[in-house]
């Protein structure tokens, strides 16, 4: 059985969406301060890029 | 390096960043914009304008410096970074450019967050640019720097020299070259010099025809060895449907648990994102991205309007002379709209108060020059402007204590209590 090629853009978009929702919940509960949202968003983008690269090398 | 002869933006070069070279002939500082314009077949002036906007807004400085260090000069294949670190930095490493771009974006957003940069070009534009790049990568399925051969000059100018040849360097054929390269001047022609008589390294011809001399016309053509194209691996069917069902179930459970509308949508968005993340390893899930955008827009709307907006205001009130403002007769509550109060001719009773509690819109209050003003102006997101002082952004607040033009208390005073969720508040005399 051949291995399925991962959908890299879908994985990156999913990471960004789920990460954004997680940041919203953390901000709403006071875990992440509003002033730190820029840094948190930058970390999310870097994480999405790393996950996307890892997925692209899996195929 | 020659300009691409075909007109228009060459998006294929976005996947071949390693072939970009800083221009020597068209440079203002380091030739980065000129080289990018030449590689992408775009007017370098346009690149310079975009770069200037980026520099003014912060991240452009990092992008320019990174490109300066990573892009080799024209006619060279070693960048400044390679000159500094030696061959430990491989220009064709597939992770190099993604790491560099990621670091640039990370630093740029951190700079914008720390020093209030980026008012001209905010972070979301950078994010959109990244998404745009990823879309291009998906179309090409060609990774950054995945190249099998040596650098062959520009895309339309094959390098016909040898990798170790230090005498001639890269040799370029003209754009209209269709046959083998002509021999350099001073050498004997191929008719008088046989291949085995050559004493120097032969120049590899660039053939564009299978049999240009007609030597094999009598032989039957070799059977074509065709490999049947494998069908695309699309993954399992029904992945998207399963994710949508899961998202709907999450929304239904959150709604049944009486969660706030914004939290309900956030739970749905998180479920959708996780489904796309893990489902992407089984099948195509990018088509669900618009659904995620819709949910995100719903979250933004539900934060501004917790309930369906019903009260819309469009008030433009000019108080006539001798009209009196007391504690209760100047109160407005609305979900969306505009309230503009000109109280410059009004008189203020003891305990006079102006109260505005709104959702989205703008509030303008004009007061007489000598009335004492105290109170609070709050915009959850937006701008507050009072007596030449301005607060903006998220949770903009201002506490007012102003005695007016006379600088002493009395004879009249008013308390302002103005609140908007999204919009601008302006108080002036």
Interface residues (C-beta under 8 A of the other chain):
Chain A: X2 X3 X4 X5 X6 X7 X8 X9 X10 X11 X12 X13 X14 X15 X16 X17 X18 X19 X20 X21 X22 X24 X25 X28 X34 X35 X36 X37 X38 X39 X41 X42 X43 X45 X46 X49 X50 X51 X52 X53 X55 X56 X58
Chain B: X95 X98 X102 X105 X106 X109 X110 X112 X113 X114 X123 X127 X130 X131 X134 X135 X137 X138 X143 X233 X235 X236 X263 X266 X267 X269 X270 X272 X273 X274 X275 X276 X277 X278 X279 X280 X281 X282 X283 X284 X285 X286 X287 X288 X289 X292 X296 X299 X394 X395
